[in-house]
C-alpha cells in the first residue's frame, strides 16, 4: 500500500500551533485556515506561521512529491504542484540539516511537507488506519506545516540511500522498531534519524 522510501515522518518539536478563535471550525471542531486572506492575517500576528518554499529557501535540495503524481499508494494525484512548504522554524531547521549533510556529500530528498487538510480527508478515504494516515478528526502535523517526509541522496551518484521500505509503505517493515534488516540499511536509517533529531525533529513509530 503506502510506499515510503524512508517511511519516516519527522515532526519539529519546537513549534506551537496556536490558532485564534476567529478561525472557523470544521465539523470535527478543528480550526482550519482555508482562506488566503485569513492566512495573511495569521502571519502578520505571528511570522513563525509563514509557509516557506523549500526549493527557494534550500537551493539544491531534491524534491519528489509523489502526491503531485499518480505514483503513490492511491494511484491518485492529490496535489497540483511539486512545490513543498514548511513553517518558518521547521524550514530553518531543515536548512541546517541540509548544510551539515552536504559536508558528507549527502542531500535530503523531500517527498511531502505541508499538506492541505482537504487532502488529508481524501487520503483517509483510501487508508482507514491511523498508523499510516491521519484521521481527519484530529488532522496531522503535515496539515500544520511542521512535518516532512524525507530520505537521503548520495550527491556523487544522485542515488537514494537504501532504506527499510519504499516510500508509502504500510507494513511493519516501515516501523522504527523493525530491525530484521541488513546492517547497511539499518545504518542508513540511523544516519537519517540521528541528524533529524539533532536539529529538533522526531519520528513517528510507523
FENFENLIN-V919430 format. One record per backbone hydrogen bond with DSSP energy under -0.5 kcal/mol. CO is the residue of the C=O (numbers start at 1). NH is the residue of the N-H. If there is no record, write none. Layout:
co=(CO & CO)
nh=(NH & NH)
This chain:
co=(3 & 3 & 4 & 5 & 8 & 8 & 9 & 10 & 11 & 14 & 15 & 16 & 17 & 20 & 24 & 26 & 30 & 30 & 32 & 35 & 36 & 37 & 38 & 39 & 40 & 41 & 42 & 46 & 47 & 48 & 48 & 50 & 52 & 52 & 53 & 54 & 58 & 62 & 64 & 65 & 66 & 67 & 67 & 70 & 72 & 76 & 84 & 85 & 86 & 87 & 88 & 89 & 90 & 91 & 92 & 93 & 94 & 95 & 96 & 97 & 98 & 99 & 100 & 101 & 101 & 102 & 105 & 105 & 107 & 108 & 109 & 110 & 112 & 114 & 116 & 116 & 117 & 118 & 119 & 120 & 121 & 122 & 122 & 123 & 123 & 126 & 127 & 129 & 129 & 135 & 135 & 140 & 141 & 142 & 142 & 145 & 146 & 148 & 148 & 149 & 149 & 151 & 152 & 153 & 153 & 154 & 159 & 166 & 167 & 168 & 171 & 172 & 175 & 179 & 182 & 183 & 184 & 185 & 186 & 187 & 188 & 189 & 190 & 191 & 192 & 193 & 194 & 195 & 196 & 196 & 197 & 200 & 202 & 205)
nh=(167 & 168 & 167 & 165 & 10 & 150 & 204 & 148 & 202 & 16 & 17 & 18 & 19 & 23 & 32 & 29 & 26 & 32 & 34 & 39 & 40 & 41 & 42 & 43 & 44 & 45 & 46 & 49 & 50 & 88 & 89 & 88 & 54 & 86 & 57 & 58 & 61 & 110 & 66 & 68 & 69 & 78 & 79 & 72 & 75 & 78 & 54 & 114 & 52 & 91 & 92 & 93 & 94 & 95 & 96 & 97 & 98 & 99 & 100 & 101 & 102 & 103 & 103 & 104 & 106 & 105 & 155 & 156 & 153 & 62 & 151 & 64 & 149 & 113 & 119 & 120 & 121 & 122 & 123 & 124 & 125 & 125 & 126 & 126 & 127 & 128 & 129 & 132 & 133 & 138 & 139 & 144 & 146 & 115 & 145 & 87 & 12 & 10 & 150 & 111 & 112 & 109 & 161 & 107 & 155 & 158 & 154 & 4 & 4 & 170 & 174 & 175 & 178 & 181 & 186 & 187 & 188 & 189 & 190 & 191 & 192 & 193 & 194 & 195 & 196 & 197 & 198 & 199 & 199 & 201 & 200 & 13 & 11 & 176)
